[in-house]
Amino acid sequence: MADYYKVLGVSKDADENALKKAYRKLALKWHPDRNPDNKAGSEKRFKEISEAYDVLSDKNKRAIYDQYGEEGLKSGAPPPGEMPFAARPGAGAGPFEGMRTEDGRTFYFSTGPSGAGFGGAAPRGQGFRPRNADDIFREFFGGADPFSAMEMEDEDLMSSRGFGAHGMRGMPRRRAAGPSAPAVLRRSLPCTMEELYNGTTKKLRVSRKLTDATTGKQVAVEKVLTVQIKPGWKAGTKIKFPGEGDEMPDGRYQDIEFIIDEAPHSMFTRDGDNLRMTIKLTLGESLLGFSRRVAMLDGKELVVTNKNVTQPDQEFRFADRGMPNQKEPLKKGDLVIHCKVIFPSSLNDQQKELIRQAHL
């Protein structure tokens, strides 16, 4: 049998505000539209949460539940302290009749004019029956889309999480409805150029403030978030974790947003999807030719050779040796090598004579 208080995570003396806060938090968390990867499990949990709130938020149902439990509630027990009408002295047939079970327990069911038990929707002779969880959800949030305050990156992301053009389960999305969304917690996420070239996985430990269901005070809770860095991501790319930030007084949660910060590289600079680097050549290398080994971001080496004269500031371009494209990782930019010729500060007489003989 379910313990409705435990289902909502509230104490037995919880007031109306505490119940609403608990329901808002849990219903948004476990709504099937927010858990597409665990549809069956979330639907079951969502129904349990809705049933618990439906009972505890109604003073009559709650009073019966507190004295008789879930079984008594659903069997049609009368409110505490009220004698079954049929058992009152001098009374005839009334709204409740007793039914004694084999184990000696007595439960009561409704036989009044409405033919309904507690809850107003049960057939004759039955007690409380849970209402539709979606109906309770819509009534609580007033028919508006409760997820409209969530900032979605684009329509594709919304569709992937079960939200169509009309919002949650066909309800029109009204972004102006309700209070404004909580401020987003933004954090810088430093990444090396090698990580942005190859892609990597980062596990980040974050601390968030949550409200303790028992004391009502906020406590710090640590959690590890996994960020999948994709090849080609650039500085400024945002990765959002909805609802993973601090809990607000109204039961909503802040979003956490990490922003890619590309660390400077000792050799390469980034120009869109292209990589640029500079190599220094002596005057002799620029005239007689040169060969260089360049360590690339994928760990491989590129041999750069020119047997001809290299002009100052001359550039060499190598196709598909740059950064992966963010949208098409198999497509890469170019590597552009800029040559800087270092001229000698002075020449001795012998060097000058050799140059004269070479007719340079």
N, C-alpha and C positions, 0 to 999 in steps of 0.2 A: 504494500500500500504506500502511496506517495505521501511524503511529508511536505505539505505546501509551503511551510515556512522555510524549509531547507532548499526547496526548489528555487525560491526567490532569493535565498540568502539573507533573510531578515529575521529579527527576533520576534518572539510571540507577542510583544507589546508594540510592534511597529505601527506607526500611525499612517494616515493616508498619504502624506508626502513621501514617506520612506517606501511605501508600496509602489507608488508611481515611479519613483526614481529607480527602484530595482527592476520593475517591469520594463521601463524605457531602455535601460542598459542591456538587459538580457534579450529582449525581443529584437533589438537592432543587431545584436551580436549573432543570434542564432536564427535570424530570418532565413528561410531557404534561398531567397534571392541573393543573399550575401555569402552563401556557402555552396556554390555550384559543384564543388568537388566532393561534397559530403551531403548530398540532397536528402537521403533517407534518414541519416542520423540527425541532421539539423531540423527536419520536419517533426520528428518525434520529440526532440527537446523543445522546439517552438510550441508544440501543443501542450506539453507539460507546463511550461511557463505561463501560457495563456490561461489554462485551467486554474492554476494556482492563483493567479491575479484575479480572475473572475470570481472565485470564492472569497478570497480574503478582502477584496475591496467592497464586498456586499456585507453589511453588518449582520443581517439575518443568516445568510449562508455561513458566515464566519462563526457566529455564535453556535450554530448547530455543529459545524465541523470541530470547534474547540472541545465540545462536550462528547460528541458521538464518533468523531473521526470521519474519514472518507466513506467508510462502509455505511455508517449511520446516515450521513448526508445523502448518499445516493439511494438509500433504502427508504427515505422519506420520513426521518425522525422529526418530531415537532421541535420548535424552538425551546431552549432550556428554560425550565421553570413553568412551562405551559402544560397543563394536564390534557391528555387527549380528550377531545370534546365528548366522545362516546362514553368516557369513564367518569364524567362529571355527574354528581348527584342530580337526579331529575332530568338529565339531558337525554334526548333521543339520539338518533343517528346523526353524527356530526361530520366535520371535515376530516377527522383522522380516525382510523380504525387500527386496532392492534393486530399483530401477527407474531405468534410465538414460534420460534424455530426449534429444531430438535435438540439443540444444545442449551435450551432454556432462555436464550436471549429474546427480547421483544423489540421489534421495530415497528414503526408506524408509517402508514402510507395515506395519501390524500384521496378522499372520496367526495370532496366538496363539489359545488356546482360547476367549477371549471374543469373538474376531472384531471387536474394537473398537479404535479408535485412541486417541490421547491425549484425555482428557476423559471416557472411559468411556461415551459415548453415541453414538459415530459408527458407521455401518455398517462391515462388513468391508472392509478395504482402504483405509480413510480415516483421516486424522489428526484433529486438534482441530476440533470444531464448536462455535460459540458457543451458550451456553445462553440460555434465555428471559430477557430483561432484567427483566421483572417478578418472576420467581422469584428472581433475584439480589437485587433490591431488597427483597423481603419477607424473605429470609434475613438480609440485613444488618441490617434494622431489627427483626428478631425478630417480625414479623407484626403489630406495633402500627402505628397510624397515625402516621407521622413528622411529620405536619403538625399534630398535635393541640395542640402548644404555641403555635401561631399564634393570636393573639387576633382572632376575627372579630367584626365589629360586630353582625351578626345572621344568621339563617338564609338570608335572601335573598341576602346577599353571598356566603355559602358556596356556594349553588347556582350563582350566576353564575360562580364560579371552578372549577366542576367537582366540588364536594364535595356529596354527598348526605347524607341523615340518617345513613348508616352510614359516613361518612368516605371516604377515598380508595379508589376502585375496589372498594367493597363491604366494606372492612375496618372492623370496629367502631371507633368513635372512643373512645379511652380517655384522657381528659384527665389522669388521675392517673399515667399511665405515663410513664416516662423522667424526665429532669431537668426542673426548672422552667424556664419560658421566660425568656430573657434580659430584663433590665430594659428598658423602653421609653424611648427618648430623646424627651423632650417639649420642644417649642419653642413660644414665643408667636408668633402671626402677626398683627401689627397691621393693621387694615383701617379705612378711613374709612367713614362712614355712606353716602356716595355709592357706594362700591364694594359695600357690602352691599345697597344698594337696586337697583343696576343689574346687579350681577354683573361679574366681571372675571377675568383670568388673571394669576397671579403666577408668575414664574420665580425659584426660590430656589436659591442656590448653597450646597451643604452640603459639609462635609469629613468623611470617614469613614476609619477605620483598617482596612486590609486586610492579610492576611498574604501576603508575597511568596513565591511558590511555590519560588523558587530558594534564597533565603537563610533563609526561615522567620521573618524579622523583619516587624514591622508597619510599614507605611508609610501616610502620609496621602494620600488620593486625593480629589480634588474632583469633584463631580457636580452637575448642575443638575436640580432636581425641578420639575415643572410642577403648580401647584395651580389647579384651576378653581373659583373662588368663585361659588356660585350665588346668584341673587337671593333675599333673605329670610333668609339665614343669620344666626344670632345669635351673640352673644358666648358662648364656651364650646363652640361646634361643633368637633368633632374630625375631622381628616383624617389617616388613617393610610397610611403607605407601608411595607408589610411587607418585611423583609429589606434595607432600604436604610441601616441604621445600621452600627455597627462590627462587625467579625468577632470572634467569641468564640474562645477557645482550642480548643473542641470542634468548630469549623467552622460553627457556627450564626451567624446574623446578628441583630442587634438591629433592632427596628422603629423607625421615626421617626414621631412623632405631632405634628402642628401643631394648636394650639388657637387659635381665632379670638379676638382681643382687639379689641373695638370702640372706636375712638378717640372722645373727646368731640367733639360738634359745636357750633359757635358759636351755632346757632339752635334746633336740634331736640333733643329727648330722646325716647327710645324706651320705649314702654309696651306690651310684647308686639308685636303687629303695628301698633299705633297710634303715631302721631307726635304729640308735644305741643310747643307753643311758646307764648311769651308776648309780647304786644305792649303797649307803653305808650301810653296816651292822656292827653292833657291834659284838664282839666276841661271846657274848651270843646268838645273833640272828643266827649267822653262825652255832652254835652248836645245838641250840634248835629249830630252825625254824623261819620263818618270814612271814609276809604278808604285801604287799604294794598296795596302790591304785595309779594308774598312769593315769593322765589326758591325753587323746589322742588328736590328731590334729582335729578330727571331733567333739570334745566336749564330747565324751563318756568317760567312765572310764574303765580301765582294772585292774582287781585284780590279782596281782602276788603273789603266795603263794608257799612256799617250807617247808614241815614239816620235811625234813631230813637235814642232815648236808650239809652246803654250803661251798664248798672249796673256798679259795681265788682265785679271777679271774675267777671263774666259770661263764659260760654264759648260759642263757635261751633264746630259740628262739621260737617266736610266728608267725606262718605262716599267711600271708594275713593281717598283721597289719602294714605294711610299707607304702611307698608312692605309689600312682597309677602309672602304667606304662604310659609313654607319648604317646605311640602309641595305647595301649589297656587300657584305664582308668579303666575298670572293673577288670583288673588284678593288684594285688598289691604285693609289696615285703614283706619282713619279718621284724619283730621287734626283735632286738637282745639286750638283757639286760645283761650288764656286772656287776658282783657283786664284790665290793671292800670291803674287811673285814678290819675294823679299829681295830687294836690291842691296848690294853691299854698300856700306857707308864710305868705303874708300878702296882704291886699288894701288898695288905697288908697281914699280916700274916694269918688272917682268910680266905681270898680268896685262899691263897696258900694251906692251910690245906684242904679246901673243894675240891680243884682240886686233891690233893693227895688221898683223900678218894674216889674220883670218878675214880681213876686209869687212869687218862688221861696222 
